[in-house]
Amino acid sequence: MALRIFLLLRLIAFIGVIYVALHIAVARWSRRPGSRLLWFFEILTAPLIRLAARCAGPEAPPDRLRWLALGGCVAVWATIVLLEKIVVGR
């Protein structure tokens, strides 16, 4: 049962990493500021970006918030992987 819970948490954290990384890529290479693809990733990653904004403060630029959110997601994912190895022993 613990293995299934860790697998689910790992998957959710990894999906967060992928989505924020894609948001960073789209924001960097998007030619139009109002593109639908950029809007999609802004909506998709908004909860993670808001968490990063709480840590960074109200005046942080959006690029920095995206990178902070990516770092946070990677840190959560790595922590879950290490906890899984400790608890489950795999």
TINUGU-376964 format. One record per residue: z, x, y of N, C-alpha, C in turn. Coordinates in nm, 2 decimals. Atoms other than C-alpha are relative to their C-alpha. Layout:
<rs>
      npz      npx      npy     capz     capx     capy      cpz      cpx      cpy
        Z        X        Y        Z        X        Y        Z        X        Y
...
</rs>
This chain:
<rs>
      npz      npx      npy     capz     capx     capy      cpz      cpx      cpy
     0.00     0.08    -0.12     0.00     0.00     0.00     0.00     0.09     0.13
     0.00    -0.08    -0.12     0.08     0.28     0.24    -0.13     0.07     0.03
     0.13    -0.06    -0.01    -0.25     0.44     0.17    -0.10    -0.09     0.07
     0.08     0.10    -0.06    -0.43     0.12     0.27     0.03    -0.01     0.15
    -0.04     0.02    -0.14    -0.23     0.09     0.60    -0.05     0.13     0.07
     0.05    -0.12    -0.07    -0.31     0.46     0.69    -0.15     0.00     0.01
     0.14     0.00     0.00    -0.67     0.41     0.60    -0.05    -0.10     0.11
     0.03     0.09    -0.10    -0.69     0.11     0.83     0.02     0.05     0.14
    -0.03    -0.06    -0.13    -0.52     0.29     1.12    -0.09     0.11     0.03
     0.09    -0.11    -0.02    -0.74     0.59     1.07    -0.14    -0.05     0.04
     0.13     0.06    -0.03    -1.05     0.37     1.08     0.00    -0.05     0.15
    -0.01     0.06    -0.14    -0.94     0.19     1.40     0.00     0.12     0.10
     0.00    -0.11    -0.09    -0.86     0.52     1.57    -0.13     0.08     0.01
     0.13    -0.07     0.00    -1.19     0.68     1.47    -0.10    -0.08     0.07
     0.09     0.09    -0.07    -1.38     0.38     1.59     0.02     0.01     0.15
    -0.03    -0.02    -0.14    -1.20     0.42     1.93    -0.06     0.14     0.05
     0.06    -0.13    -0.03    -1.31     0.79     1.93    -0.15    -0.01     0.02
     0.15     0.01     0.00    -1.67     0.70     1.86    -0.04    -0.08     0.12
     0.04     0.09    -0.11    -1.69     0.42     2.12     0.03     0.07     0.14
    -0.02    -0.07    -0.13    -1.53     0.63     2.40    -0.10     0.11     0.02
     0.10    -0.11    -0.01    -1.76     0.92     2.32    -0.13    -0.05     0.03
     0.13     0.07    -0.03    -2.06     0.69     2.33     0.00    -0.04     0.15
    -0.01     0.04    -0.14    -1.93     0.55     2.66    -0.02     0.12     0.10
     0.02    -0.12    -0.08    -1.91     0.91     2.80    -0.15     0.04     0.01
     0.15    -0.04     0.00    -2.27     0.98     2.69    -0.08    -0.09     0.08
     0.08     0.10    -0.07    -2.41     0.66     2.82     0.02     0.01     0.15
    -0.03    -0.01    -0.14    -2.23     0.70     3.16    -0.06     0.13     0.06
     0.05    -0.12    -0.05    -2.36     1.05     3.19    -0.16    -0.01     0.01
     0.15     0.00     0.00    -2.73     0.98     3.11    -0.06    -0.13     0.04
     0.05     0.13    -0.04    -2.76     0.63     3.24    -0.06     0.02     0.14
     0.06    -0.02    -0.13    -3.01     0.62     3.53     0.03    -0.11     0.10
    -0.03     0.11    -0.09    -2.92     0.28     3.66     0.15    -0.03    -0.01
    -0.15     0.03     0.01    -2.55     0.21     3.75     0.03    -0.13    -0.05
    -0.02     0.13     0.05    -2.59    -0.15     3.66    -0.06    -0.04    -0.13
     0.07     0.03     0.13    -2.74    -0.11     3.32     0.08    -0.08    -0.10
    -0.07     0.09     0.10    -2.65    -0.35     3.04     0.07     0.08    -0.10
    -0.07    -0.08     0.10    -2.57    -0.07     2.80     0.13     0.06     0.06
    -0.13    -0.06    -0.06    -2.32     0.09     3.04     0.10    -0.11     0.02
    -0.09     0.12    -0.02    -2.17    -0.26     3.11     0.06    -0.02    -0.14
    -0.05     0.03     0.13    -2.13    -0.31     2.73     0.11     0.10    -0.04
    -0.10    -0.10     0.04    -1.94     0.02     2.68     0.12    -0.01     0.09
    -0.11     0.02    -0.09    -1.73    -0.05     2.99     0.09    -0.11    -0.05
    -0.08     0.11     0.05    -1.62    -0.38     2.84     0.07     0.04    -0.13
    -0.05    -0.03     0.13    -1.58    -0.24     2.49     0.12     0.10     0.01
    -0.10    -0.11    -0.01    -1.36     0.06     2.60     0.10    -0.03     0.10
    -0.09     0.03    -0.11    -1.17    -0.11     2.88     0.15     0.01    -0.04
    -0.14    -0.01     0.04    -0.84    -0.14     2.69     0.05     0.15    -0.01
    -0.04    -0.14     0.02    -0.84     0.23     2.61    -0.01     0.07     0.14
     0.01    -0.06    -0.14    -0.95     0.33     2.97     0.12    -0.04     0.08
    -0.11     0.04    -0.07    -0.67     0.12     3.11     0.13     0.07    -0.04
    -0.12    -0.08     0.04    -0.41     0.30     2.90    -0.01     0.14     0.06
     0.01    -0.13    -0.06    -0.55     0.63     3.03     0.03     0.00     0.15
    -0.02     0.02    -0.14    -0.54     0.50     3.38     0.15    -0.01     0.04
    -0.14     0.00    -0.02    -0.17     0.44     3.35     0.06     0.14     0.00
    -0.05    -0.14     0.00    -0.11     0.80     3.26    -0.05     0.09     0.11
     0.06    -0.09    -0.10    -0.35     0.95     3.52     0.03    -0.04     0.14
    -0.03     0.04    -0.14    -0.25     0.74     3.82    -0.12    -0.08     0.05
     0.10     0.09    -0.06    -0.45     0.50     4.04    -0.12     0.06     0.06
     0.11    -0.06    -0.07    -0.67     0.75     4.21    -0.09     0.09    -0.09
     0.08    -0.08     0.09    -0.82     0.92     3.91    -0.15    -0.05    -0.01
     0.13     0.04     0.01    -1.20     0.92     3.89    -0.04    -0.06    -0.14
     0.03     0.06     0.13    -1.37     0.71     3.61    -0.04     0.10    -0.11
     0.04    -0.11     0.10    -1.51     1.03     3.44     0.13     0.06    -0.06
    -0.13    -0.06     0.05    -1.16     1.17     3.41     0.07    -0.10    -0.09
    -0.06     0.11     0.09    -1.03     0.84     3.27    -0.06     0.00    -0.13
     0.07     0.00     0.13    -1.29     0.84     3.00     0.04     0.12    -0.08
    -0.04    -0.12     0.08    -1.21     1.20     2.90     0.14    -0.01    -0.05
    -0.14     0.02     0.05    -0.84     1.12     2.89     0.01    -0.10    -0.11
     0.00     0.10     0.11    -0.90     0.81     2.68    -0.05     0.07    -0.13
     0.05    -0.06     0.12    -1.11     1.02     2.44     0.10     0.10    -0.06
    -0.10    -0.09     0.05    -0.84     1.29     2.42     0.12    -0.08    -0.07
    -0.11     0.08     0.06    -0.58     1.02     2.35    -0.04    -0.06    -0.13
     0.05     0.05     0.13    -0.79     0.86     2.08     0.00     0.11    -0.11
     0.01    -0.11     0.10    -0.85     1.20     1.91     0.15     0.04    -0.04
    -0.14    -0.03     0.04    -0.47     1.27     1.93     0.06    -0.10    -0.09
    -0.05     0.10     0.09    -0.38     0.94     1.77    -0.06     0.01    -0.13
     0.06    -0.02     0.13    -0.64     0.99     1.50     0.05     0.12    -0.08
    -0.05    -0.12     0.07    -0.52     1.34     1.42     0.14    -0.02    -0.04
    -0.14     0.02     0.03    -0.16     1.23     1.42     0.01    -0.09    -0.13
     0.00     0.09     0.12    -0.24     0.95     1.17    -0.05     0.08    -0.12
     0.04    -0.08     0.11    -0.43     1.19     0.95     0.11     0.09    -0.05
    -0.11    -0.08     0.05    -0.13     1.43     0.94     0.11    -0.08    -0.06
    -0.11     0.09     0.06     0.12     1.15     0.88    -0.04    -0.05    -0.14
     0.05     0.04     0.14    -0.10     1.03     0.59     0.02     0.11    -0.10
    -0.01    -0.11     0.09    -0.10     1.37     0.44     0.15     0.03    -0.04
    -0.14    -0.02     0.03     0.28     1.40     0.47     0.06    -0.11    -0.08
    -0.06     0.11     0.07     0.37     1.05     0.35    -0.07    -0.03    -0.13
     0.06     0.03     0.12     0.11     0.99     0.09    -0.02     0.12    -0.09
     0.01    -0.12     0.07     0.06     1.35    -0.01    -0.14     0.02    -0.06
     0.14    -0.02     0.04    -0.32     1.34    -0.04    -0.07     0.10     0.09
</rs>
